[in-house]
Amino acid sequence: MPIKISDHLNKDDNGKSKDVAWLLPDNWRLPDQMKAFDNWLQENQNLSPGEYSADIGFCPREDAFGGGGKVSIKSMEIMLRLGLELYLSEYPED
């Protein structure tokens, strides 16, 4: 599930939040996901403000020696303007 972006104001017929986007479905590396999320925010910054969430599911990297992903100030500004909360969900390796 690496990145799921949901709209919580607009529900489907079952009352469930609508999916806005799924990004990098087969990539569980946090640095790659954060870059893709940042790009998505830049491209979609004109969405109507509402109640959104982005859930980034990631696994610890075997080759990690520190570092990881980052959320830029520009992305934080867009998230605040859109009403988008960020969740980081850590999953065990396969």
ABEGO torsion letter per residue (X at the ends): XABBBBBAABBBAAGBBBBABBBGAABABAAAAAAAAAAAAAAAAABBBBBBBBBBBBBBBAABAEEEBBBBAAAAAAAAAAGBBBBBBBBBBX
